[in-house]
Amino acid sequence: MFSRILSAIVLTVAAAVAAAPPVSAQDVNSLETQAEQAILIDYSTGTILLSKNADTRMYPASMTKLMTAYLVFERLKNGTLSLDDTFPVSEEAWRKGGSKMFVEVGSRVRVEDLLRGIIIQSGNDATIVVAEGLSGSEEAFAREMTAKANELGMMHTQFRNASGWPDDEHYTTAHDLAVLAEHIIRDFPEFYHFYSETEFTYSEITQQNRNPLLYRNIGADGLKTGHTEASGYGLTASAVQNGQRLVLVVNGLGSTKERSQEAERILDWGFREFGTYRLFSAGETVDQSPVWLGVDGRVPLIVQEPVSVVVRRNHRDDLKVVLKTQEPVPAPIEAGTPLGTLEISAPGMKTKEVPLVAGEAVARLGSFGRLKAAVEYLVFGESSGG
């Protein structure tokens, strides 16, 4: 019985993905890139599709501003800040060099304008206004940025300022920036639209968003560029095609043109080569397991979360699902009790293990029922279970 059920699962998976178009075979991570650091991640599953020096320390330059904006979004969401609040512009902020929003010293600027100045115009002056307004000083705000990075799992990141201004002790990794981008998209959908806006005018000066992918027809909707002499040209980006979102970080490129071309090329490759396949919905019954001495003879095995995988499209028919349980399960059983796992694998893919839990509670038989079941087992070699 078990082998018949298992075969059915594998055949169902193969049939579900059979409609994907074939592409040429290529090993995972075989795409070469000129970037010094790069990572490409499928947003819905967290699957890493491409990685090059992704955990190597690097300078984030203005991609730092992703965390600056994150801390603003967080306060907006919890209600301690509003888009209409204003912050004063200090002389330090006004004098800051590099890319600017062109705020005026002594003026007050709305939080919504500061966000656009940070995200679209990459204004270093705007980041200082925000840092001083929220934490009293840029140094204090940078400590908060680092603490938040650690909280989000960015364990190889340290911030020394809010803008990405060159500092030997101000660093991150491509992987950490991808984690931050994923959190921005997931945690603040109501504010993510700022990253797709292509221009912003402040003080009668209109500036274009520096993200080159927003001007390509590839589904890009964020996030942030960066450049210093030490870091080279970098980009943290995200794009959606046919319901699949990819998150990309590249850094260490030699020019704006190279950054644009390389980022677009990697995203094209990711969407072309990989497909996301939904196997089970949350709460869906995968199988049923026999129950020993229960009022019900079987208990449904369910997945608690949606189960999706990302695999190479040309490996779709090689996708395998193996169900592992210990049977029979002794009663009583509480709903949600772990009872097994699904092992999902495909060539070039790290095996994914998904827990299976009891979909409903099963009570234990009374003493007479247990005696009856024991007799049946002795006589017939099996028990009705209830």
Secondary structure, DSSP 8 states (H G I E B T S, - for coil): -HHHHHHHHHHHHHHHTTTS-------TT----S-SEEEEEETTT--EEEEESTTS-B--GGGGHHHHHHHHHHHHHHTS--TT-EEE--HHHHH--SS-----TT-EEEHHHHHHHHHTS--HHHHHHHHHHHHSSHHHHHHHHHHHHHHTT-TT-B-SSSS----TT-BB-HHHHHHHHHHHHHH-TTTGGGGG--EEEETTEEEE---GGGGSSS-EEEEEEEEETTTEEEEEEEEEETTEEEEEEEEEESSHHHHHHHHHHHHHHHHHHEEEEEEE-TT-EEEEEEEESBSSSEEEEE-SS-EEEEEEGGGGGG-EEEEEE-SSEES-B-TT-EEEEEEEEETTEEEEEEEEEESS-B-B--HHHHHHHHHHHHHHSS----
